[in-house]
Amino acid sequence: MPPTTHPSDVGAEIEPEVVAETDTGAEETQVAWAGAAREVLLKTARSYGSLITQQKLATQIQDRTDLHTDRQIRHWLGAVLRRVAEDSAARDEPLLIALVVDARGSVGDLYAKTLLDLRGEEIDHVDDHAARERLACHEYFGANMPSGGGLATLAPQVAAARTRTRKKAAEERVIPICPNCYTAVPATGVCDNCG
Protein backbone atom coordinates (compact mmCIF):
# COMPACT_ATOMS: atom_id res chain seq x y z
CA MET A 1 0.00 0.00 0.00
CA PRO A 2 1.55 3.40 -0.95
CA PRO A 3 2.17 6.00 1.73
CA THR A 4 -0.72 8.32 2.41
CA THR A 5 -0.14 12.06 2.21
CA HIS A 6 -2.28 14.41 4.22
CA PRO A 7 -2.42 18.22 3.87
CA SER A 8 -1.51 18.38 7.57
CA ASP A 9 1.89 16.83 6.71
CA VAL A 10 3.03 19.89 4.77
CA GLY A 11 5.48 21.83 6.91
CA ALA A 12 4.70 19.74 9.99
CA GLU A 13 7.46 19.05 12.45
CA ILE A 14 8.60 15.47 12.52
CA GLU A 15 8.58 13.61 15.78
CA PRO A 16 11.80 11.67 16.34
CA GLU A 17 10.69 9.28 19.07
CA VAL A 18 7.69 7.56 17.46
CA VAL A 19 8.38 4.20 15.79
CA ALA A 20 6.24 3.20 12.82
CA GLU A 21 4.48 -0.12 12.73
CA THR A 22 4.43 -2.31 9.62
CA ASP A 23 4.05 -6.00 8.96
CA THR A 24 7.73 -6.33 9.75
CA GLY A 25 8.78 -5.62 13.32
CA ALA A 26 9.28 -1.97 14.24
CA GLU A 27 13.03 -2.34 14.82
CA GLU A 28 13.63 -4.21 11.57
CA THR A 29 11.58 -1.62 9.68
CA GLN A 30 13.53 1.27 11.19
CA VAL A 31 16.85 -0.37 10.29
CA ALA A 32 15.72 -1.02 6.71
CA TRP A 33 14.35 2.51 6.32
CA ALA A 34 17.54 4.05 7.73
CA GLY A 35 19.66 2.05 5.27
CA ALA A 36 17.47 3.16 2.37
CA ALA A 37 17.54 6.76 3.61
CA ARG A 38 21.34 6.70 3.70
CA GLU A 39 21.45 5.46 0.09
CA VAL A 40 19.10 8.24 -1.07
CA LEU A 41 21.00 10.88 0.90
CA LEU A 42 24.36 9.72 -0.45
CA LYS A 43 23.01 10.14 -3.97
CA THR A 44 21.71 13.60 -3.03
CA ALA A 45 25.05 14.56 -1.46
CA ARG A 46 26.90 13.65 -4.66
CA SER A 47 24.98 16.31 -6.59
CA TYR A 48 26.17 19.80 -5.62
CA GLY A 49 23.39 22.06 -4.41
CA SER A 50 20.83 19.25 -4.14
CA LEU A 51 18.29 18.93 -1.34
CA ILE A 52 15.47 16.48 -0.76
CA THR A 53 12.14 17.12 0.91
CA GLN A 54 10.94 15.00 3.79
CA GLN A 55 7.99 13.85 1.68
CA LYS A 56 10.14 12.80 -1.27
CA LEU A 57 12.61 11.03 1.01
CA ALA A 58 9.80 9.18 2.81
CA THR A 59 8.38 7.99 -0.51
CA GLN A 60 11.77 6.82 -1.77
CA ILE A 61 12.55 5.04 1.51
CA GLN A 62 9.33 3.07 1.37
CA ASP A 63 9.67 2.31 -2.34
CA ARG A 64 13.25 1.04 -1.92
CA THR A 65 12.41 -1.20 1.03
CA ASP A 66 8.87 -2.17 -0.02
CA LEU A 67 7.90 -1.47 3.60
CA HIS A 68 4.99 0.96 3.58
CA THR A 69 2.95 2.72 6.23
CA ASP A 70 -0.20 4.83 6.21
CA ARG A 71 1.08 6.87 9.14
CA GLN A 72 1.93 10.50 8.52
CA ILE A 73 5.65 10.99 7.95
CA ARG A 74 5.92 13.26 10.97
CA HIS A 75 5.25 10.17 13.10
CA TRP A 76 8.10 8.01 11.79
CA LEU A 77 10.62 9.87 9.63
CA GLY A 78 12.29 11.56 12.60
CA ALA A 79 13.36 8.23 14.07
CA VAL A 80 14.77 7.18 10.70
CA LEU A 81 16.71 10.44 10.29
CA ARG A 82 18.02 10.09 13.84
CA ARG A 83 19.48 6.67 12.93
CA VAL A 84 21.05 8.11 9.78
CA ALA A 85 22.59 10.94 11.83
CA GLU A 86 23.97 8.50 14.41
CA ASP A 87 25.48 6.44 11.58
CA SER A 88 27.07 9.58 10.03
CA ALA A 89 28.50 10.54 13.42
CA ALA A 90 29.88 7.01 13.98
CA ARG A 91 31.60 7.19 10.58
CA ASP A 92 32.93 10.70 11.36
CA GLU A 93 31.12 12.09 8.30
CA PRO A 94 29.20 15.31 7.80
CA LEU A 95 25.55 14.90 8.79
CA LEU A 96 23.60 13.67 5.79
CA ILE A 97 20.35 14.78 7.43
CA ALA A 98 21.31 18.39 6.59
CA LEU A 99 20.16 17.56 3.05
CA VAL A 100 16.56 16.90 4.20
CA VAL A 101 14.18 19.86 4.34
CA ASP A 102 10.50 20.30 5.06
CA ALA A 103 7.99 21.90 2.68
CA ARG A 104 9.21 25.35 3.81
CA GLY A 105 12.83 24.49 3.00
CA SER A 106 13.93 24.29 6.64
CA VAL A 107 15.74 21.45 8.39
CA GLY A 108 13.61 22.11 11.48
CA ASP A 109 13.99 21.45 15.18
CA LEU A 110 14.98 17.79 14.79
CA TYR A 111 18.23 18.93 13.19
CA ALA A 112 19.03 21.21 16.14
CA LYS A 113 18.16 18.49 18.68
CA THR A 114 20.32 15.97 16.81
CA LEU A 115 23.30 18.33 16.79
CA LEU A 116 22.93 18.90 20.51
CA ASP A 117 22.62 15.18 21.27
CA LEU A 118 25.38 13.92 18.95
CA ARG A 119 27.90 16.75 18.95
CA GLY A 120 26.99 18.82 21.98
CA GLU A 121 26.44 21.80 19.66
CA GLU A 122 23.71 24.24 20.59
CA ILE A 123 22.78 26.45 17.65
CA ASP A 124 20.37 29.31 17.11
CA HIS A 125 20.24 29.40 13.31
CA VAL A 126 19.68 25.81 12.22
CA ASP A 127 19.26 26.55 8.53
CA ASP A 128 22.56 28.46 8.39
CA HIS A 129 24.34 25.57 10.12
CA ALA A 130 22.64 23.06 7.82
CA ALA A 131 23.78 25.04 4.76
CA ARG A 132 27.41 24.71 5.89
CA GLU A 133 26.90 21.02 6.70
CA ARG A 134 25.38 20.44 3.24
CA LEU A 135 28.44 21.99 1.62
CA ALA A 136 30.61 19.68 3.74
CA CYS A 137 28.48 16.71 2.55
CA HIS A 138 28.92 17.69 -1.10
CA GLU A 139 32.69 18.01 -0.65
CA TYR A 140 33.08 14.84 1.44
CA PHE A 141 30.96 12.57 -0.76
CA GLY A 142 32.50 13.70 -4.04
CA ALA A 143 30.00 16.02 -5.68
CA ASN A 144 31.20 17.78 -8.82
CA MET A 145 32.00 21.11 -7.16
CA PRO A 146 32.11 24.44 -8.99
CA SER A 147 35.43 26.21 -9.39
CA GLY A 148 36.21 27.98 -6.15
CA GLY A 149 34.74 25.16 -4.07
CA GLY A 150 31.08 26.11 -3.88
CA LEU A 151 29.05 27.98 -1.31
CA ALA A 152 27.04 27.10 1.74
CA THR A 153 23.56 28.03 0.52
CA LEU A 154 20.15 28.11 2.13
CA ALA A 155 17.23 26.27 0.63
CA PRO A 156 15.51 28.57 -1.91
CA GLN A 157 12.36 28.92 0.23
CA VAL A 158 14.36 29.94 3.33
CA ALA A 159 16.49 32.39 1.34
CA ALA A 160 13.35 33.94 -0.22
CA ALA A 161 11.65 34.26 3.17
CA ARG A 162 14.70 36.02 4.62
CA THR A 163 14.84 38.39 1.65
CA ARG A 164 11.17 39.27 2.15
CA THR A 165 11.77 39.87 5.86
CA ARG A 166 14.76 42.15 5.20
CA LYS A 167 12.86 44.04 2.50
CA LYS A 168 9.87 44.56 4.78
CA ALA A 169 12.12 45.75 7.63
CA ALA A 170 13.86 48.21 5.28
CA GLU A 171 10.49 49.53 4.08
CA GLU A 172 9.27 50.00 7.65
CA ARG A 173 12.43 51.73 8.84
CA VAL A 174 11.87 55.41 9.53
CA ILE A 175 14.69 57.63 8.33
CA PRO A 176 15.09 60.69 10.55
CA ILE A 177 14.84 64.01 8.72
CA CYS A 178 16.51 67.22 9.84
CA PRO A 179 13.79 69.71 10.87
CA ASN A 180 15.86 72.63 9.52
CA CYS A 181 17.05 71.52 6.08
CA TYR A 182 14.80 68.51 5.49
CA THR A 183 17.62 66.10 4.55
CA ALA A 184 18.17 62.64 5.93
CA VAL A 185 20.11 62.59 9.18
CA PRO A 186 22.99 60.06 9.21
CA ALA A 187 23.36 57.32 11.83
CA THR A 188 25.40 59.69 14.01
CA GLY A 189 22.19 61.61 14.69
CA VAL A 190 23.78 64.91 13.69
CA CYS A 191 22.77 66.59 10.45
CA ASP A 192 25.70 66.93 8.04
CA ASN A 193 24.36 70.31 6.83
CA CYS A 194 23.19 71.95 10.05
CA GLY A 195 25.53 70.36 12.60
C-alpha positions as CSV (number, residue, x, y, z in Angstrom):
1,M,0.0,0.0,0.0
2,P,1.6,3.4,-1.0
3,P,2.2,6.0,1.7
4,T,-0.7,8.3,2.4
5,T,-0.1,12.1,2.2
6,H,-2.3,14.4,4.2
7,P,-2.4,18.2,3.9
8,S,-1.5,18.4,7.6
9,D,1.9,16.8,6.7
10,V,3.0,19.9,4.8
11,G,5.5,21.8,6.9
12,A,4.7,19.7,10.0
13,E,7.5,19.0,12.5
14,I,8.6,15.5,12.5
15,E,8.6,13.6,15.8
16,P,11.8,11.7,16.3
17,E,10.7,9.3,19.1
18,V,7.7,7.6,17.5
19,V,8.4,4.2,15.8
20,A,6.2,3.2,12.8
21,E,4.5,-0.1,12.7
22,T,4.4,-2.3,9.6
23,D,4.0,-6.0,9.0
24,T,7.7,-6.3,9.7
25,G,8.8,-5.6,13.3
26,A,9.3,-2.0,14.2
27,E,13.0,-2.3,14.8
28,E,13.6,-4.2,11.6
29,T,11.6,-1.6,9.7
30,Q,13.5,1.3,11.2
31,V,16.9,-0.4,10.3
32,A,15.7,-1.0,6.7
33,W,14.3,2.5,6.3
34,A,17.5,4.0,7.7
35,G,19.7,2.1,5.3
36,A,17.5,3.2,2.4
37,A,17.5,6.8,3.6
38,R,21.3,6.7,3.7
39,E,21.4,5.5,0.1
40,V,19.1,8.2,-1.1
41,L,21.0,10.9,0.9
42,L,24.4,9.7,-0.4
43,K,23.0,10.1,-4.0
44,T,21.7,13.6,-3.0
45,A,25.1,14.6,-1.5
46,R,26.9,13.7,-4.7
47,S,25.0,16.3,-6.6
48,Y,26.2,19.8,-5.6
49,G,23.4,22.1,-4.4
50,S,20.8,19.3,-4.1
51,L,18.3,18.9,-1.3
52,I,15.5,16.5,-0.8
53,T,12.1,17.1,0.9
54,Q,10.9,15.0,3.8
55,Q,8.0,13.9,1.7
56,K,10.1,12.8,-1.3
57,L,12.6,11.0,1.0
58,A,9.8,9.2,2.8
59,T,8.4,8.0,-0.5
60,Q,11.8,6.8,-1.8
61,I,12.6,5.0,1.5
62,Q,9.3,3.1,1.4
63,D,9.7,2.3,-2.3
64,R,13.3,1.0,-1.9
65,T,12.4,-1.2,1.0
66,D,8.9,-2.2,0.0
67,L,7.9,-1.5,3.6
68,H,5.0,1.0,3.6
69,T,2.9,2.7,6.2
70,D,-0.2,4.8,6.2
71,R,1.1,6.9,9.1
72,Q,1.9,10.5,8.5
73,I,5.7,11.0,8.0
74,R,5.9,13.3,11.0
75,H,5.3,10.2,13.1
76,W,8.1,8.0,11.8
77,L,10.6,9.9,9.6
78,G,12.3,11.6,12.6
79,A,13.4,8.2,14.1
80,V,14.8,7.2,10.7
81,L,16.7,10.4,10.3
82,R,18.0,10.1,13.8
83,R,19.5,6.7,12.9
84,V,21.0,8.1,9.8
85,A,22.6,10.9,11.8
86,E,24.0,8.5,14.4
87,D,25.5,6.4,11.6
88,S,27.1,9.6,10.0
89,A,28.5,10.5,13.4
90,A,29.9,7.0,14.0
91,R,31.6,7.2,10.6
92,D,32.9,10.7,11.4
93,E,31.1,12.1,8.3
94,P,29.2,15.3,7.8
95,L,25.6,14.9,8.8
96,L,23.6,13.7,5.8
97,I,20.3,14.8,7.4
98,A,21.3,18.4,6.6
99,L,20.2,17.6,3.0
100,V,16.6,16.9,4.2
101,V,14.2,19.9,4.3
102,D,10.5,20.3,5.1
103,A,8.0,21.9,2.7
104,R,9.2,25.4,3.8
105,G,12.8,24.5,3.0
106,S,13.9,24.3,6.6
107,V,15.7,21.4,8.4
108,G,13.6,22.1,11.5
109,D,14.0,21.4,15.2
110,L,15.0,17.8,14.8
111,Y,18.2,18.9,13.2
112,A,19.0,21.2,16.1
113,K,18.2,18.5,18.7
114,T,20.3,16.0,16.8
115,L,23.3,18.3,16.8
116,L,22.9,18.9,20.5
117,D,22.6,15.2,21.3
118,L,25.4,13.9,18.9
119,R,27.9,16.7,19.0
120,G,27.0,18.8,22.0
121,E,26.4,21.8,19.7
122,E,23.7,24.2,20.6
123,I,22.8,26.4,17.7
124,D,20.4,29.3,17.1
125,H,20.2,29.4,13.3
126,V,19.7,25.8,12.2
127,D,19.3,26.6,8.5
128,D,22.6,28.5,8.4
129,H,24.3,25.6,10.1
130,A,22.6,23.1,7.8
131,A,23.8,25.0,4.8
132,R,27.4,24.7,5.9
133,E,26.9,21.0,6.7
134,R,25.4,20.4,3.2
135,L,28.4,22.0,1.6
136,A,30.6,19.7,3.7
137,C,28.5,16.7,2.6
138,H,28.9,17.7,-1.1
139,E,32.7,18.0,-0.7
140,Y,33.1,14.8,1.4
141,F,31.0,12.6,-0.8
142,G,32.5,13.7,-4.0
143,A,30.0,16.0,-5.7
144,N,31.2,17.8,-8.8
145,M,32.0,21.1,-7.2
146,P,32.1,24.4,-9.0
147,S,35.4,26.2,-9.4
148,G,36.2,28.0,-6.1
149,G,34.7,25.2,-4.1
150,G,31.1,26.1,-3.9
151,L,29.0,28.0,-1.3
152,A,27.0,27.1,1.7
153,T,23.6,28.0,0.5
154,L,20.2,28.1,2.1
155,A,17.2,26.3,0.6
156,P,15.5,28.6,-1.9
157,Q,12.4,28.9,0.2
158,V,14.4,29.9,3.3
159,A,16.5,32.4,1.3
160,A,13.3,33.9,-0.2
161,A,11.6,34.3,3.2
162,R,14.7,36.0,4.6
163,T,14.8,38.4,1.7
164,R,11.2,39.3,2.2
165,T,11.8,39.9,5.9
166,R,14.8,42.1,5.2
167,K,12.9,44.0,2.5
168,K,9.9,44.6,4.8
169,A,12.1,45.8,7.6
170,A,13.9,48.2,5.3
171,E,10.5,49.5,4.1
172,E,9.3,50.0,7.6
173,R,12.4,51.7,8.8
174,V,11.9,55.4,9.5
175,I,14.7,57.6,8.3
176,P,15.1,60.7,10.5
177,I,14.8,64.0,8.7
178,C,16.5,67.2,9.8
179,P,13.8,69.7,10.9
180,N,15.9,72.6,9.5
181,C,17.1,71.5,6.1
182,Y,14.8,68.5,5.5
183,T,17.6,66.1,4.6
184,A,18.2,62.6,5.9
185,V,20.1,62.6,9.2
186,P,23.0,60.1,9.2
187,A,23.4,57.3,11.8
188,T,25.4,59.7,14.0
189,G,22.2,61.6,14.7
190,V,23.8,64.9,13.7
191,C,22.8,66.6,10.5
192,D,25.7,66.9,8.0
193,N,24.4,70.3,6.8
194,C,23.2,71.9,10.0
195,G,25.5,70.4,12.6
